[in-house]
């Protein structure tokens, strides 16, 4: 488990944001959940073991095929090209379909917003905020720092893996990867073709199919300078969410939809009265300027 600290105040959140300025962040409303994409979580692993017993056991490919088949009939927006694997994964992830992508953000307070769920069953659970140095994750994955270019063979491996009808070793050989199969997730930056991705400063990690030899993000980044976790106690969630709303981190601005606008309005109606407080003195008052002619 990564090194962990408690985060209980908005000042803590701002300190994290202004200290770990090159990190990516992920907020989870329930603590101790693995940093694992939805497609590879236990709920889908169980389905793979049961629904497809005796037939094609590839729920991931079934999901991709179904989404690409029906999507053109349900939207007038321009869809990714058929061979734009990352574009389709981003589109699916954006609309709530399980993929091998995991959502992150470049803004720590956006992540803290997601960690402070105050509705449904998550309000009674501790949340958590993760901070990860993406360059270091990519150095572990492919030996290079920085974001992978579209022609990166390591990235292509992770994008092609769901479609490959063969062994991981054969896929690596077809892409001329001297180090063999990619065993570690990679950090990738998406095209900003959705207002919501831009509003949330959204970025992703893309994960290999789980094997005994694959690495989790936590095992790949043991140094707390590269990966650290902040636990948000359940009793701190409500005040943190209220303060984040005051700072402009709310449903309307982060989700950019009429449904999100409605949620923001309803949330605002929780305040039935307001009395203006005295302004905070911060570092103390500024002396009044001396009157002209004083002391002459």
C-alpha positions in Angstrom: 0.0 0.0 0.0 1.2 3.5 -0.8 2.2 5.9 1.9 -1.0 7.5 3.3 -1.9 10.7 5.2 -5.2 12.2 6.4 -6.6 15.2 4.5 -9.3 16.9 6.5 -9.4 20.6 5.5 -9.6 22.6 2.3 -6.2 24.1 3.3 -4.8 20.6 3.1 -6.2 20.2 -0.4 -4.7 23.5 -1.6 -1.4 22.5 0.0 -1.4 19.2 -2.0 -2.4 21.1 -5.2 0.4 23.7 -4.8 3.1 21.3 -3.8 2.6 18.3 -6.1 2.2 20.6 -9.1 3.2 18.0 -11.8 1.2 15.1 -10.3 -2.1 13.7 -11.6 -4.9 13.2 -9.1 -7.7 10.7 -8.6 -10.5 11.1 -6.1 -12.5 8.0 -4.9 -15.5 8.3 -2.6 -14.7 5.0 -0.9 -11.2 4.4 0.4 -9.1 1.3 -0.1 -10.4 0.7 -3.6 -7.7 -0.5 -6.0 -6.5 1.8 -8.8 -8.1 -0.5 -11.3 -10.2 0.3 -14.4 -13.8 -0.7 -14.2 -13.4 -3.4 -16.9 -10.8 -5.2 -14.8 -12.6 -4.9 -11.4 -13.9 -8.0 -9.6 -17.5 -7.4 -10.7 -16.5 -7.9 -14.4 -14.0 -10.6 -13.7 -16.9 -12.6 -12.2 -19.0 -12.0 -15.3 -16.1 -13.2 -17.5 -16.0 -16.4 -15.4 -19.7 -17.1 -15.5 -21.5 -15.5 -18.4 -19.0 -16.7 -21.0 -18.2 -20.1 -19.5 -17.8 -22.5 -22.4 -17.9 -19.7 -25.1 -15.7 -16.7 -26.0 -14.5 -15.4 -22.6 -13.7 -11.9 -23.9 -16.2 -9.5 -22.2 -13.9 -6.5 -23.1 -14.1 -7.2 -26.8 -17.8 -7.8 -26.6 -18.3 -4.5 -24.9 -16.2 -2.6 -27.5 -18.0 -4.2 -30.4 -21.4 -3.5 -29.1 -20.6 0.2 -28.4 -19.1 0.8 -31.8 -22.0 -1.0 -33.5 -24.8 1.0 -31.8 -23.1 4.4 -31.2 -23.6 5.7 -34.8 -27.4 5.3 -34.5 -27.6 7.2 -31.2 -25.7 10.4 -31.8 -25.0 13.0 -34.6 -21.6 13.9 -33.2 -18.5 13.0 -35.2 -17.3 9.6 -34.0 -13.6 8.4 -34.0 -12.3 6.6 -37.0 -12.7 2.9 -36.9 -9.0 2.3 -36.2 -8.7 5.1 -33.6 -8.5 2.8 -30.6 -7.8 5.5 -28.0 -10.5 7.7 -29.4 -13.1 5.0 -28.9 -11.9 4.1 -25.5 -12.1 7.8 -24.4 -15.6 8.0 -25.9 -16.8 4.9 -24.1 -15.2 6.0 -20.8 -16.8 9.4 -21.1 -20.3 7.9 -21.4 -19.9 5.4 -18.6 -19.0 2.3 -20.5 -16.4 0.0 -18.8 -13.0 0.2 -20.4 -9.3 -0.4 -19.6 -9.0 3.4 -18.9 -8.9 4.9 -15.4 -9.9 8.5 -15.0 -7.4 11.0 -13.4 -7.2 14.8 -13.4 -4.5 17.4 -13.5 -6.4 19.4 -10.9 -6.2 18.2 -7.2 -9.3 20.1 -6.2 -11.3 18.4 -9.0 -10.1 15.0 -7.6 -11.0 16.1 -4.1 -14.5 16.9 -5.3 -14.9 13.3 -6.4 -13.5 12.0 -3.1 -16.1 13.9 -1.1 -19.3 12.3 -2.2 -22.1 13.3 0.2 -25.0 11.5 -1.4 -26.0 7.8 -1.5 -24.2 5.2 0.5 -20.7 6.7 -0.2 -21.3 9.6 2.2 -20.8 7.2 5.2 -17.5 6.0 3.9 -14.0 7.5 4.1 -12.9 8.8 0.7 -9.4 9.1 -0.7 -7.3 11.3 -2.9 -4.4 9.8 -4.9 -1.5 11.8 -6.3 0.7 10.2 -9.0 3.6 11.4 -11.1 2.7 10.3 -14.6 6.1 10.6 -16.1 7.5 8.1 -13.6 4.8 5.6 -14.4 5.7 5.8 -18.1 9.4 5.4 -17.3 8.5 2.1 -15.6 6.2 1.1 -18.4 8.4 1.8 -21.4 11.7 3.2 -20.2 10.9 6.7 -21.4 9.7 9.8 -19.5 7.0 12.0 -20.8 3.7 11.2 -22.5 3.7 8.6 -25.2 3.3 9.7 -28.8 0.5 8.1 -31.0 3.1 5.9 -32.7 4.5 4.6 -29.4 4.8 0.8 -29.7 4.1 0.4 -26.0 0.9 2.4 -26.2 -0.1 0.5 -29.3 0.4 -2.7 -27.4 -2.1 -1.7 -24.8 -4.6 -0.4 -27.4 -4.4 -3.5 -29.5 -4.5 -6.1 -26.7 -8.3 -6.5 -26.6 -8.4 -7.2 -30.3 -5.4 -9.6 -30.4 -6.3 -13.2 -31.0 -3.0 -14.7 -29.7 -0.5 -14.6 -26.9 0.8 -11.5 -25.2 4.3 -12.5 -26.4 3.2 -12.8 -30.0 1.6 -9.3 -29.8 4.8 -7.8 -28.5 6.8 -9.6 -31.2 4.5 -8.2 -33.9 5.1 -4.7 -32.6 8.9 -5.4 -32.3 9.0 -4.7 -28.6 12.4 -5.8 -27.4 11.3 -5.9 -23.8 8.4 -8.2 -24.5 4.7 -7.6 -23.3 3.8 -4.4 -21.6 3.2 -5.3 -17.9 2.6 -1.8 -16.4 -0.1 0.8 -17.0 0.8 4.0 -18.9 -0.3 7.6 -18.5 -1.9 9.1 -21.6 -3.5 12.5 -22.4 -6.7 12.4 -24.4 -7.9 14.6 -27.2 -10.1 17.3 -25.6 -13.2 16.7 -27.8 -15.7 16.8 -24.8 -16.3 20.0 -22.8 -16.5 17.8 -19.7 -12.9 16.5 -20.2 -11.6 20.1 -20.5 -13.7 21.2 -17.5 -12.3 18.4 -15.3 -8.7 18.6 -16.7 -9.2 14.9 -17.5 -6.4 12.5 -18.2 -6.2 8.7 -18.1 -4.1 5.7 -17.3 -4.5 2.7 -19.7 -4.0 -0.7 -18.2 -2.8 -4.1 -19.6 -5.0 -7.1 -19.3 -4.5 -8.5 -15.7 -2.0 -11.4 -15.5 0.1 -12.8 -12.7 3.0 -10.9 -14.2 1.3 -7.4 -14.6 2.1 -4.6 -12.2 -0.4 -2.4 -10.5 0.2 1.4 -10.3 0.9 0.9 -6.5 3.5 -1.8 -7.1 5.1 0.2 -10.0 5.5 3.4 -7.9 6.7 2.5 -4.4 8.3 5.9 -3.8 5.9 8.4 -2.1 7.3 11.1 -4.3 5.7 9.3 -7.2 2.5 8.0 -5.6 0.8 9.0 -2.4 -2.6 8.6 -0.9 -4.7 11.0 1.2 -7.6 9.6 3.2 -10.6 11.9 3.5 -12.5 11.0 6.7 -16.3 10.7 6.2 -16.9 13.4 8.8 -14.9 15.9 6.7 -16.7 15.3 3.5 -19.7 17.6 3.9 -17.7 20.7 4.8 -15.1 20.0 2.2 -17.8 19.6 -0.5 -19.4 22.9 0.6 -16.0 24.7 0.5 -15.2 23.3 -2.9 -18.6 24.5 -4.2 -17.6 28.0 -2.9 -14.4 27.8 -4.9 -16.3 26.9 -8.1 -15.8 23.1 -8.0 -19.4 21.9 -8.4 -21.7 19.8 -10.6 -22.6 22.6 -13.0 -19.0 23.5 -13.9 -17.5 20.1 -13.9 -20.2 18.2 -15.8 -21.5 21.0 -18.1 -25.0 19.6 -18.7 -28.6 20.6 -17.8 -28.8 17.7 -15.4 -25.7 18.9 -13.6 -27.1 22.4 -13.5 -30.2 21.1 -11.8 -28.1 19.2 -9.2 -26.2 22.4 -8.5 -29.4 24.4 -8.0 -30.8 21.8 -5.7 -27.6 21.7 -3.7 -27.5 25.4 -3.4 -31.1 25.4 -1.9 -29.7 23.7 1.2 -28.9 27.2 2.5 -32.0 28.8 3.9 -30.5 31.9 5.4 -27.2 33.7 5.1 -25.6 36.3 7.4 -22.5 38.0 6.1 -19.4 37.1 8.2 -16.6 39.6 8.9 -13.9 39.4 6.3 -10.8 37.3 7.2 -7.8 39.4 8.2 -5.3 37.1 6.4 -1.9 38.6 7.1 -3.2 41.7 8.9 -4.6 45.1 8.0 -3.0 47.4 5.6 -2.3 50.8 7.3 -4.4 53.7 6.1 -2.4 56.2 4.1 -1.3 59.3 5.9 -3.5 62.3 5.2 -2.0 64.8 3.0 -0.3 67.6 4.9 -0.2 65.7 8.2 2.8 66.6 10.4 3.7 69.7 8.3 
